[in-house]
Amino acid sequence: MTHLPLLRMGVPYRSVDVARVPDHRTREPFVEVSQANVGLMRRDLLGQAQAHAELAALPVRQLLAIASRAADEFMRSDLPLDPIAGAMQSPEDYVRQVSATTGLPWVLVRRNMEKIRGVMAEMGDVIAGLTRGLDPDVLDAGMGAAAGHAVSFYPRGHSLGVVLPNNSPGVHSLWVPAVGLKIPLVLKPGGSEPWTPYRIAQAFIAAGCPPSAFSLYPTDHGGAGEILRNTGRGMFFGDAASAKRFASDPRVEIHGPGYSKVLVAPDAADRWRDYLDVMVASVVENGGRSCVNASGIWVTAHAADLARALAERLARIVPLAAEDEAATLAPFADPDVAARISAMIDADLAEPGAIDFTAQYRKGPRLVSTGSGTYLLPTVVLCERHDHPLANREFLFPFVSVVPVSADGIPAALGRTLVLTALTDDAGLQQRLLQSPLVDRLNFGAVPTLRIGWDQPHEGNLFDHLYARRAIQRAG
């Protein structure tokens, strides 16, 4: 069986304690993953300052060149998988392995690979966006000038600890720029998706990055907490219930559910059919697994007609084999999770005020099992009021609520929103949205919610999270 070791500041290590991750289709063990205990991590984390010193010794421009080479290594090269046993991983091995343990179709794995490659290759533009165009030499010298003023920045900690999810490989592109910002990484991978952070680390090491910049510790919930408590800054990816544990810690940036939405404002309401493709793409791309997938379409008119048209389009999507290039849906790695989610939706549908419009178009139940795995079929629910339990919900498959909203209820009625695609040319409404603390990323016009400009911050600014600005003056 394939074994995936720990990375202890870049050094592979086989642990006595292992977790066996199954193939989502056969439920047979597929990979054996070394597990890190709290004592081992505590000892290793005493070396954070040294790891930071090794990475910080390299100029930012050199790190950007390394990232560019790492992009090619990640996408094209055979990289170490288990160096202790001499096992290597080709790009196609990686695609099959991610698919086997997560259920993601091959075509979606490859798209996520390209997303990660793009961030690595264009890291200079990414960091320019995060730093608002700061000369990277300022981070090398610790001080410099910006807009004619003296500036100085210092790192808030010696490392970034990241507790990672299983939902989609593309999410890993959010922490990758830390390398270019001279901050080592301490990563806790998702239980069924250790492949991507491991391959990214090996790609950077192959490109000339100091190995000590990467520690990878598969571990349990207690170990995840240990990482976040003992690293200078942290990022946590997880559901709302899990995120509560760290919500009060300002050192930890929380990445929970997105509740991303498309808003069809009054001036666009009669033209909703013109935007149907944008809505479908926002809901279904990447298998509906991302926090930037739209889980709500909020409309000021024609809610039932829009829900019906959207349901008819989404009902055409059916399960296909993982290797099928037309595959859009991803099966659930754990069939029990799919069953619980479907039961939750049905329980909420029992409350008056919501209708499953896809039920009349799909042939059979929402929960289906095939030779490729267990799926939840796309679901469109019309909610008659914005406080219905299904009006602002998010699930790991193409689920969307269509919710009527009054013009004067925007944006307050929408609630917390990671990405909002606002279909409106109304300057007054645009200004209300620009002033709203409820909306993180804002798209005006026909921009799918999943389209990301990497020169723009996404769910927080990584540079501001990792660096603080100090006042600085010179005599004379």
C-alpha positions as CSV (number, residue, x, y, z in Angstrom):
1,M,0.0,0.0,0.0
2,T,1.2,3.6,-0.7
3,H,2.5,5.3,2.3
4,L,2.6,9.1,2.8
5,P,5.1,10.2,5.4
6,L,5.2,13.4,7.6
7,L,7.3,16.3,6.6
8,R,9.2,17.6,9.6
9,M,10.6,20.9,8.4
10,G,11.0,19.2,5.0
11,V,12.5,15.9,6.3
12,P,10.3,12.8,5.5
13,Y,9.4,10.8,8.6
14,R,7.5,7.5,9.0
15,S,5.4,7.4,12.1
16,V,4.4,4.3,14.0
17,D,0.9,5.7,14.2
18,V,-0.9,5.6,10.8
19,A,-4.3,6.3,9.3
20,R,-5.6,4.3,6.4
21,V,-7.7,6.3,4.0
22,P,-10.1,4.3,1.8
23,D,-11.0,4.5,-1.8
24,H,-14.4,6.2,-1.9
25,R,-15.8,3.6,-4.3
26,T,-14.6,0.3,-2.8
27,R,-14.1,1.5,0.8
28,E,-10.9,-0.5,0.8
29,P,-7.8,1.1,2.2
30,F,-6.0,3.1,-0.5
31,V,-3.2,5.0,1.3
32,E,-1.5,4.8,4.6
33,V,-0.7,8.2,6.1
34,S,1.7,8.7,8.9
35,Q,0.2,10.6,11.9
36,A,1.8,13.2,14.1
37,N,1.3,13.2,17.8
38,V,1.3,16.3,20.0
39,G,4.7,15.7,21.5
40,L,6.4,15.3,18.2
41,M,4.9,18.6,16.9
42,R,5.8,20.5,20.1
43,R,9.4,19.5,19.7
44,D,9.5,20.4,16.0
45,L,7.8,23.7,16.5
46,L,10.6,24.8,18.8
47,G,12.6,25.2,15.6
48,Q,10.2,27.7,14.0
49,A,12.6,30.6,14.4
50,Q,15.4,28.8,12.6
51,A,13.1,27.8,9.7
52,H,12.0,31.4,9.4
53,A,15.6,32.6,9.4
54,E,16.4,30.3,6.5
55,L,13.5,31.4,4.4
56,A,13.8,35.1,5.3
57,A,17.5,35.0,4.2
58,L,16.3,34.7,0.5
59,P,15.2,37.9,-1.3
60,V,11.6,38.1,-2.2
61,R,12.5,38.3,-5.9
62,Q,14.4,35.0,-5.6
63,L,11.5,33.4,-3.9
64,L,9.2,34.5,-6.7
65,A,11.6,32.9,-9.2
66,I,11.5,29.7,-7.1
67,A,7.7,29.8,-7.1
68,S,7.6,30.1,-10.9
69,R,9.9,27.0,-11.2
70,A,7.7,25.2,-8.6
71,A,4.6,25.8,-10.7
72,D,6.2,23.8,-13.5
73,E,7.4,21.1,-11.1
74,F,3.9,20.8,-9.6
75,M,2.2,20.5,-13.0
76,R,4.6,18.4,-15.0
77,S,7.2,16.6,-12.9
78,D,7.5,13.3,-11.1
79,L,8.0,14.3,-7.5
80,P,8.8,12.3,-4.3
81,L,5.8,10.7,-2.7
82,D,7.5,8.4,-0.1
83,P,11.2,9.3,-0.4
84,I,12.1,6.8,2.3
85,A,10.8,4.0,0.1
86,G,11.9,5.7,-3.1
87,A,8.3,6.1,-4.4
88,M,7.5,8.9,-6.8
89,Q,4.3,10.5,-7.9
90,S,3.6,11.6,-11.5
91,P,1.0,14.3,-12.3
92,E,-1.4,11.6,-13.5
93,D,-0.8,9.6,-10.3
94,Y,-1.7,12.7,-8.4
95,V,-5.0,13.1,-10.3
96,R,-6.0,9.5,-9.8
97,Q,-5.1,9.6,-6.1
98,V,-7.0,12.8,-5.3
99,S,-10.0,11.4,-7.1
100,A,-9.8,8.0,-5.3
101,T,-9.9,9.5,-1.8
102,T,-12.1,12.5,-2.3
103,G,-14.4,11.5,-5.2
104,L,-13.6,14.6,-7.3
105,P,-13.7,13.7,-11.1
106,W,-10.4,13.8,-12.9
107,V,-11.3,16.8,-15.0
108,L,-12.0,18.8,-11.9
109,V,-8.8,17.7,-10.2
110,R,-6.9,19.0,-13.3
111,R,-8.7,22.3,-13.2
112,N,-7.8,22.7,-9.6
113,M,-4.2,21.8,-10.5
114,E,-4.2,24.6,-13.0
115,K,-5.6,27.1,-10.5
116,I,-2.8,26.2,-8.0
117,R,-0.2,26.4,-10.8
118,G,-1.4,29.8,-11.8
119,V,-1.0,31.2,-8.3
120,M,2.5,29.8,-8.0
121,A,3.5,31.1,-11.5
122,E,2.0,34.5,-11.0
123,M,3.0,34.9,-7.4
124,G,4.5,38.3,-8.1
125,D,1.2,39.7,-9.2
126,V,-0.6,38.0,-6.3
127,I,1.7,39.6,-3.7
128,A,1.5,42.9,-5.5
129,G,-2.2,42.8,-5.0
130,L,-2.0,41.7,-1.4
131,T,0.6,44.4,-0.5
132,R,-1.1,47.1,-2.6
133,G,1.9,47.4,-4.9
134,L,4.6,47.5,-2.2
135,D,8.2,47.2,-3.6
136,P,9.2,43.6,-2.5
137,D,12.6,44.9,-1.6
138,V,11.0,46.6,1.4
139,L,10.4,43.1,3.0
140,D,14.0,42.2,2.4
141,A,15.4,45.4,4.1
142,G,12.6,45.7,6.7
143,M,12.1,49.3,5.7
144,G,11.8,51.4,2.6
145,A,9.5,53.9,1.0
146,A,5.9,53.8,-0.4
147,A,4.1,56.8,-1.9
148,G,6.9,59.0,-0.7
149,H,6.7,57.9,2.9
150,A,9.0,55.8,5.0
151,V,7.5,52.4,5.7
152,S,8.5,49.4,7.8
153,F,6.9,46.0,8.1
154,Y,7.7,43.1,10.5
155,P,6.4,39.5,10.6
156,R,3.8,38.8,13.2
157,G,5.2,35.3,13.8
158,H,7.8,32.8,12.6
159,S,5.3,30.5,10.8
160,L,1.8,30.1,9.5
161,G,-0.2,27.1,10.8
162,V,-2.9,26.0,8.5
163,V,-5.7,23.5,9.2
164,L,-6.9,22.4,5.8
165,P,-10.1,21.0,4.4
166,N,-11.0,18.1,2.1
167,N,-13.5,19.8,-0.2
168,S,-11.4,20.9,-3.2
169,P,-7.6,21.1,-4.0
170,G,-8.0,24.7,-5.3
171,V,-8.4,26.0,-1.8
172,H,-4.7,25.4,-1.2
173,S,-3.8,28.3,-3.4
174,L,-4.8,30.6,-0.6
175,W,-1.8,29.8,1.6
176,V,0.8,29.3,-1.1
177,P,1.7,33.0,-1.3
178,A,3.1,32.8,2.3
179,V,6.2,31.3,0.8
180,G,6.9,34.4,-1.3
181,L,6.2,36.5,1.9
182,K,9.0,34.6,3.7
183,I,6.8,32.8,6.2
184,P,7.3,29.0,6.7
185,L,4.2,26.7,6.7
186,V,3.0,24.2,9.2
187,L,0.2,22.3,7.5
188,K,-2.4,19.9,8.9
189,P,-4.0,18.3,5.8
190,G,-7.6,17.1,5.5
191,G,-8.0,13.4,6.4
192,S,-8.9,12.4,2.8
193,E,-6.9,14.9,0.9
194,P,-3.2,15.0,2.0
195,W,-2.0,14.8,-1.6
196,T,-2.2,18.4,-2.6
197,P,-0.3,20.1,0.2
198,Y,2.3,17.4,0.1
199,R,2.8,17.8,-3.7
200,I,3.0,21.6,-3.4
201,A,5.7,21.3,-0.7
202,Q,7.7,18.8,-2.8
203,A,7.4,21.1,-5.9
204,F,8.8,24.0,-4.0
205,I,11.6,21.9,-2.5
206,A,12.5,20.6,-6.0
207,A,12.6,24.2,-7.3
208,G,15.2,25.3,-4.7
209,C,13.1,26.5,-1.7
210,P,14.6,25.7,1.7
211,P,13.0,22.4,2.8
212,S,12.5,23.7,6.4
213,A,9.8,26.0,5.1
214,F,7.4,23.0,4.9
215,S,6.1,20.9,7.7
216,L,3.2,18.6,7.1
217,Y,1.5,17.0,10.1
218,P,-1.6,14.7,9.4
219,T,-3.1,14.6,12.9
220,D,-6.4,14.6,14.8
221,H,-8.5,17.5,16.1
222,G,-6.3,17.9,19.2
223,G,-3.2,18.1,17.0
224,A,-4.9,20.7,14.8
225,G,-5.5,22.9,17.9
226,E,-1.8,22.4,18.9
227,I,-0.6,23.7,15.5
228,L,-2.8,26.8,15.7
229,R,-1.9,27.5,19.4
230,N,1.9,27.2,18.7
231,T,2.4,29.0,15.4
232,G,2.6,32.7,15.1
233,R,-0.4,33.1,12.8
234,G,-3.0,30.6,11.7
235,M,-5.7,29.8,9.1
236,F,-8.6,27.4,9.8
237,F,-10.8,25.9,7.1
238,G,-13.9,24.1,8.3
239,D,-17.6,24.2,9.0
240,A,-19.3,26.8,11.2
241,A,-19.4,24.5,14.2
242,S,-15.7,23.7,14.1
243,A,-14.7,27.3,13.4
244,K,-16.2,28.4,16.7
245,R,-13.3,27.0,18.6
246,F,-11.0,29.6,17.1
247,A,-13.3,32.5,16.3
248,S,-12.2,34.5,19.3
249,D,-8.4,34.1,18.6
250,P,-7.3,37.1,16.5
251,R,-4.2,35.2,15.4
252,V,-6.3,32.7,13.4
253,E,-8.0,33.6,10.2
254,I,-11.3,31.7,9.8
255,H,-12.4,30.3,6.5
256,G,-15.8,28.8,7.0
257,P,-18.9,28.5,4.9
258,G,-19.1,31.2,2.2
259,Y,-22.9,31.7,1.7
260,S,-22.0,33.2,-1.7
261,K,-24.8,34.6,-3.7
262,V,-26.1,36.1,-7.0
263,L,-28.3,39.2,-6.6
264,V,-30.8,40.0,-9.4
265,A,-31.7,43.6,-8.6
266,P,-34.8,45.5,-9.7
267,D,-33.2,47.0,-12.8
268,A,-32.1,43.6,-14.0
269,A,-35.1,41.6,-12.8
270,D,-37.0,41.4,-16.1
271,R,-33.8,40.3,-17.9
272,W,-33.0,37.4,-15.5
273,R,-32.9,34.9,-18.5
274,D,-29.9,36.8,-19.8
275,Y,-28.0,35.8,-16.7
276,L,-29.0,32.2,-16.4
277,D,-25.7,30.9,-17.6
278,V,-23.8,32.9,-15.0
279,M,-26.1,31.6,-12.3
280,V,-25.7,28.0,-13.4
281,A,-21.9,28.3,-13.5
282,S,-21.8,29.9,-10.1
283,V,-23.8,27.0,-8.6
284,V,-22.3,23.9,-10.4
285,E,-18.6,24.6,-11.2
286,N,-16.1,22.6,-9.2
287,G,-18.9,20.2,-8.3
288,G,-20.5,22.8,-6.0
289,R,-17.9,22.1,-3.4
290,S,-16.3,25.6,-3.0
291,C,-17.2,28.3,-0.5
292,V,-17.3,30.6,-3.6
293,N,-20.1,28.5,-5.2
294,A,-23.4,30.4,-5.1
295,S,-25.7,28.8,-2.6
296,G,-28.3,31.5,-3.0
297,I,-30.0,33.5,-5.9
298,W,-31.7,36.5,-4.4
299,V,-34.3,38.2,-6.6
300,T,-36.6,41.1,-6.4
301,A,-39.1,39.6,-8.9
302,H,-39.9,36.5,-11.0
303,A,-38.6,34.1,-8.2
304,A,-40.7,31.2,-9.2
305,D,-40.0,31.5,-12.9
306,L,-36.2,31.7,-12.3
307,A,-36.3,28.8,-9.9
308,R,-38.1,26.7,-12.4
309,A,-35.7,27.5,-15.2
310,L,-32.7,26.9,-13.0
311,A,-34.1,23.6,-11.8
312,E,-34.7,22.4,-15.4
313,R,-31.0,23.2,-16.3
314,L,-29.5,21.6,-13.2
315,A,-31.6,18.5,-13.5
316,R,-29.8,17.6,-16.7
317,I,-26.6,17.1,-14.7
318,V,-26.2,13.4,-13.9
319,P,-23.4,11.3,-12.3
320,L,-20.6,10.2,-14.7
321,A,-17.5,8.1,-14.2
322,A,-14.5,9.8,-12.6
323,E,-12.5,9.6,-15.8
324,D,-15.3,11.0,-18.0
325,E,-14.2,14.5,-19.3
326,A,-17.8,15.6,-19.0
327,A,-18.1,14.8,-15.3
328,T,-19.5,17.7,-13.3
329,L,-20.7,16.0,-10.1
330,A,-18.5,14.6,-7.4
331,P,-19.6,11.7,-5.2
332,F,-19.2,11.9,-1.5
333,A,-16.2,10.2,0.0
334,D,-18.4,9.0,2.9
335,P,-21.9,7.8,1.8
336,D,-23.2,8.4,5.3
337,V,-22.5,12.1,5.0
338,A,-24.5,12.4,1.8
339,A,-27.4,10.6,3.4
340,R,-27.4,12.9,6.4
341,I,-27.3,16.0,4.2
342,S,-30.2,14.8,2.1
343,A,-32.2,14.1,5.3
344,M,-31.4,17.5,6.7
345,I,-32.7,19.1,3.5
346,D,-35.9,17.0,3.6
347,A,-36.5,17.9,7.2
348,D,-36.2,21.7,6.4
349,L,-38.5,21.3,3.4
350,A,-41.2,20.0,5.7
351,E,-41.4,23.5,7.2
352,P,-43.8,25.6,5.2
353,G,-42.4,28.2,2.8
354,A,-40.0,26.1,0.7
355,I,-40.4,24.0,-2.5
356,D,-37.9,21.7,-4.1
357,F,-38.3,22.7,-7.8
358,T,-35.8,20.0,-9.0
359,A,-38.0,17.2,-7.7
360,Q,-40.3,17.6,-10.7
361,Y,-37.4,17.3,-13.2
362,R,-35.1,14.6,-11.8
363,K,-36.0,11.0,-12.2
364,G,-35.9,9.5,-8.8
365,P,-34.5,10.6,-5.4
366,R,-31.9,13.2,-4.6
367,L,-29.6,10.6,-3.1
368,V,-28.3,8.1,-5.6
369,S,-25.6,5.4,-5.7
370,T,-23.9,4.2,-8.8
371,G,-20.8,2.3,-9.6
372,S,-18.9,5.5,-9.3
373,G,-20.1,6.3,-5.8
374,T,-22.8,8.0,-3.8
375,Y,-24.1,11.3,-5.1
376,L,-26.5,14.1,-4.2
377,L,-28.2,15.4,-7.3
378,P,-28.4,19.2,-7.9
379,T,-31.2,20.8,-5.9
380,V,-33.0,24.1,-6.4
381,V,-35.3,25.2,-3.6
382,L,-37.6,28.2,-3.8
383,C,-37.9,29.9,-0.4
384,E,-40.9,32.2,0.1
385,R,-39.1,34.2,2.8
386,H,-35.6,35.0,3.6
387,D,-35.7,33.7,7.2
388,H,-36.6,30.1,6.1
389,P,-34.0,27.5,7.3
390,L,-33.0,26.8,3.7
391,A,-32.7,30.4,2.5
392,N,-29.1,30.8,3.7
393,R,-27.6,27.3,3.7
394,E,-24.6,25.8,2.1
395,F,-23.8,22.1,1.3
396,L,-21.0,20.3,-0.5
397,F,-22.9,19.7,-3.7
398,P,-24.8,22.0,-6.2
399,F,-27.5,23.2,-3.9
400,V,-29.1,26.7,-4.3
401,S,-32.0,28.6,-2.8
402,V,-33.9,31.1,-4.8
403,V,-35.1,33.8,-2.4
404,P,-37.3,36.8,-3.0
405,V,-36.1,40.0,-1.4
406,S,-37.4,43.6,-1.4
407,A,-35.2,46.3,-2.8
408,D,-35.0,48.1,0.5
409,G,-34.0,44.9,2.2
410,I,-30.7,44.8,0.3
411,P,-28.1,44.2,1.6
412,A,-29.2,43.5,5.2
413,A,-31.5,40.6,4.4
414,L,-28.7,38.8,2.6
415,G,-26.7,38.2,5.7
416,R,-23.0,37.3,5.7
417,T,-21.8,36.8,2.1
418,L,-18.3,35.8,1.0
419,V,-18.9,36.6,-2.7
420,L,-21.8,38.5,-4.1
421,T,-22.3,38.9,-7.9
422,A,-24.7,41.9,-8.1
423,L,-26.6,42.2,-11.4
424,T,-27.4,45.9,-11.3
425,D,-26.4,49.2,-12.8
426,D,-28.2,51.1,-10.0
427,A,-25.5,53.5,-8.6
428,G,-27.4,53.9,-5.3
429,L,-27.6,50.1,-4.8
430,Q,-24.0,49.6,-5.8
431,Q,-23.0,52.2,-3.2
432,R,-25.0,50.5,-0.5
433,L,-23.3,47.2,-1.3
434,L,-19.8,48.9,-1.4
435,Q,-20.5,50.3,2.1
436,S,-21.8,47.0,3.5
437,P,-19.7,45.1,6.1
438,L,-21.7,42.0,5.3
439,V,-20.1,41.5,1.8
440,D,-16.5,40.4,1.4
441,R,-15.9,40.1,-2.3
442,L,-18.1,42.0,-4.7
443,N,-18.6,41.5,-8.4
444,F,-20.7,44.0,-10.4
445,G,-22.2,42.5,-13.6
446,A,-22.2,39.0,-15.1
447,V,-19.2,37.6,-13.3
448,P,-19.6,34.0,-11.9
449,T,-19.0,33.9,-8.2
450,L,-16.1,31.4,-8.7
451,R,-14.1,33.8,-10.9
452,I,-11.2,35.0,-8.8
453,G,-8.7,37.7,-9.6
454,W,-5.6,36.6,-7.7
455,D,-4.3,40.2,-7.5
456,Q,-7.3,40.8,-5.2
457,P,-7.5,39.6,-1.6
458,H,-9.8,36.7,-1.0
459,E,-11.5,36.2,2.4
460,G,-9.0,38.3,4.2
461,N,-5.6,39.7,3.2
462,L,-2.8,37.2,3.7
463,F,-0.1,40.0,3.8
464,D,-2.0,41.9,6.6
465,H,-2.5,38.7,8.4
466,L,1.2,37.8,8.3
467,Y,2.8,41.3,8.6
468,A,2.3,44.4,10.8
469,R,3.4,47.9,9.9
470,R,5.5,49.8,12.4
471,A,6.1,53.6,12.6
472,I,9.7,54.5,11.7
473,Q,11.6,57.8,11.7
474,R,15.3,58.8,11.1
475,A,16.9,61.7,12.8
476,G,17.9,64.6,10.5
